[in-house]
Amino acid sequence: MSQDALTLLRQLHWLSPSSPALNAPLLDWLMEEDSMTRRFERHCQRVTVEPVRETFVSADEIAEEASLLPADTRFWLREIILYGDGEPWLAGRTLVPESTLNGPEAMLQQLGTRPLGRYLFSSSTLSRDFIEPGQINHLWGRRSRLRLSGKPLLLTELFLPASPLYRSPN
C-alpha cells in the first residue's frame, strides 16, 4: 500500500487553484496554510507516522522537482504514510536540499516517526512560497515550497481514500 501511494504521489498532475475541478470544500483542504497534522488531529484521536524511506538522493533522482529547489547535488528525501487512528490518510514526500540542512534545520534528518508538521509549525522562521493543488485518478494532493530561516524544502502530499478530505467539509 505505501509504495503504491508514494508512486501515485509522484504522478500528481498539477492544477491552478482556480481550476474548475476544485470546489470550495476541496480548496479549503488543499490550500490549508497551517499544519495539516493539526488539521487531521481535529478528525481523530491519534495521528501517527510510518517512515517508508529516508535517505540522501542525487539531483538526477528528483526529476522535475529539482527545478523548484536550489541546484544542490544531494537532497534529503523523506517519504512517509501518515495515519489517523490507524487508517492511512496521507502519503508525504519531503525533499530538502543539503544546503538547507545546516544549523537547527539539520533536525529534518532526525524526525523518525514525528510528523513534519509538528517540527515545521513550531518554528517562528517558517514561511511558505506557494501551494499547488494536484490530482491523480480520483485522489487529490498538493505541493508546497516552505522555508525555514529562508532555506527551502519541498513538501508533496497525497490525500489517501480514507482521509477526512473526502468526507468532511471542514
Wavefront OBJ file of the C-alpha trace (Angstrom):
o trace
v 0.000 0.000 0.000
v 2.638 2.548 0.998
v 4.737 2.075 -2.147
v 1.622 2.317 -4.343
v 0.583 5.552 -2.612
v 4.066 7.039 -2.987
v 4.143 6.087 -6.681
v 0.809 7.886 -7.183
v 2.106 10.890 -5.262
v 4.981 11.235 -7.753
v 2.462 11.176 -10.633
v 0.220 14.019 -9.472
v -0.917 16.410 -12.230
v -0.624 19.995 -11.049
v -3.537 22.407 -11.327
v -4.106 26.094 -10.836
v -6.031 26.887 -7.627
v -8.617 28.489 -9.944
v -9.197 25.204 -11.846
v -12.925 24.405 -12.271
v -12.159 20.885 -10.953
v -11.625 22.376 -7.492
v -14.690 23.207 -5.406
v -14.695 25.253 -2.198
v -14.525 22.289 0.264
v -11.570 20.802 -1.653
v -9.773 24.136 -1.816
v -10.316 24.575 1.912
v -8.234 21.423 2.479
v -5.737 21.755 -0.358
v -4.863 25.388 0.299
v -4.561 24.919 4.088
v -1.702 27.118 5.264
v -1.493 25.803 8.809
v -0.224 22.354 9.806
v -2.068 19.502 8.085
v -1.115 17.349 11.086
v -3.057 19.739 13.356
v -5.999 19.700 10.987
v -6.015 15.905 10.910
v -5.896 15.834 14.724
v -9.317 17.505 14.747
v -10.690 14.389 12.982
v -9.162 11.583 15.049
v -7.755 10.634 18.438
v -4.186 9.970 17.270
v -2.023 10.883 14.279
v 0.961 8.603 13.662
v 3.685 8.474 11.013
v 5.283 5.474 9.351
v 8.585 6.418 7.694
v 8.900 4.497 4.417
v 12.154 5.912 3.057
v 14.721 8.332 4.487
v 17.941 8.818 2.554
v 20.037 11.198 0.502
v 19.299 11.222 -3.228
v 21.028 12.933 -6.143
v 19.564 15.749 -8.201
v 19.101 13.239 -11.051
v 16.718 11.203 -8.888
v 14.298 14.037 -8.184
v 13.470 14.896 -11.806
v 11.287 17.987 -12.272
v 11.140 18.690 -8.547
v 14.749 19.904 -8.848
v 13.520 22.995 -10.724
v 11.687 24.102 -7.557
v 14.768 23.896 -5.325
v 18.353 25.219 -5.330
v 20.832 23.403 -7.577
v 22.368 21.211 -4.855
v 23.930 17.865 -5.755
v 22.248 15.982 -2.887
v 18.822 16.178 -1.283
v 17.437 14.596 1.878
v 14.367 12.556 0.906
v 11.753 11.516 3.434
v 8.705 9.534 2.343
v 6.039 8.661 4.899
v 2.497 7.460 5.387
v 0.500 9.449 7.949
v -2.276 7.632 9.786
v -5.349 8.898 11.609
v -6.409 6.344 14.251
v -4.558 3.639 12.321
v -6.078 4.449 8.911
v -3.737 5.684 6.148
v -4.751 9.282 5.444
v -1.807 10.836 3.634
v 1.339 9.920 1.719
v 4.032 12.553 2.142
v 7.305 13.266 0.366
v 9.754 15.865 1.639
v 12.819 16.967 -0.338
v 15.394 19.047 1.470
v 18.441 20.465 -0.314
v 21.634 19.501 1.502
v 22.406 23.231 1.822
v 19.244 23.637 3.941
v 20.483 21.051 6.458
v 22.801 23.253 8.494
v 22.096 24.778 11.862
v 18.808 23.810 13.518
v 17.420 22.575 10.159
v 19.734 19.513 10.416
v 16.933 18.177 12.654
v 14.924 17.470 9.472
v 17.034 14.305 9.091
v 16.066 13.038 12.555
v 12.266 13.215 12.519
v 11.681 9.455 12.519
v 8.026 8.888 13.438
v 7.462 12.564 14.333
v 5.140 14.360 11.874
v 6.927 17.000 9.799
v 4.173 19.497 10.620
v 4.933 19.288 14.349
v 8.521 20.311 13.621
v 7.845 22.920 10.941
v 4.982 24.735 12.605
v 6.833 25.039 15.907
v 9.384 27.282 14.156
v 8.980 31.036 14.168
v 11.095 31.179 10.975
v 8.649 29.177 8.790
v 7.277 30.735 5.606
v 5.595 29.303 2.512
v 6.304 30.330 -1.087
v 3.334 28.569 -2.706
v 0.769 25.766 -2.520
v -0.083 23.968 -5.746
v -3.054 21.547 -5.856
v -2.820 18.324 -7.839
v -4.841 15.281 -8.843
v -4.178 11.681 -9.869
v -7.092 9.389 -10.667
v -9.728 10.342 -8.063
v -7.207 11.376 -5.431
v -6.151 14.899 -4.507
v -2.799 16.210 -3.429
v -0.735 19.331 -3.104
v 2.843 20.519 -3.002
v 4.366 23.437 -1.170
v 7.732 25.058 -1.061
v 8.369 26.033 2.532
v 11.295 27.912 4.039
v 12.912 27.610 7.437
v 15.127 30.620 8.174
v 14.841 31.385 4.453
v 16.135 27.905 3.475
v 13.811 25.926 1.164
v 12.288 22.465 1.234
v 9.597 20.899 -0.941
v 6.665 19.013 0.580
v 4.289 16.943 -1.574
v 1.201 15.344 -0.035
v -1.330 12.880 -1.455
v -4.625 12.516 0.395
v -5.455 8.802 0.548
v -9.048 7.464 0.212
v -9.699 7.263 3.992
v -8.621 10.898 4.508
v -11.196 13.256 6.023
v -10.734 15.498 2.967
v -13.079 13.129 1.101
v -15.803 13.024 3.754
v -15.810 16.316 5.597
v -16.238 19.941 4.548
v -14.080 21.156 7.467
l 1 2 3 4 5 6 7 8 9 10 11 12 13 14 15 16 17 18 19 20 21 22 23 24 25 26 27 28 29 30 31 32 33 34 35 36 37 38 39 40 41 42 43 44 45 46 47 48 49 50 51 52 53 54 55 56 57 58 59 60 61 62 63 64 65 66 67 68 69 70 71 72 73 74 75 76 77 78 79 80 81 82 83 84 85 86 87 88 89 90 91 92 93 94 95 96 97 98 99 100 101 102 103 104 105 106 107 108 109 110 111 112 113 114 115 116 117 118 119 120 121 122 123 124 125 126 127 128 129 130 131 132 133 134 135 136 137 138 139 140 141 142 143 144 145 146 147 148 149 150 151 152 153 154 155 156 157 158 159 160 161 162 163 164 165 166 167 168 169 170
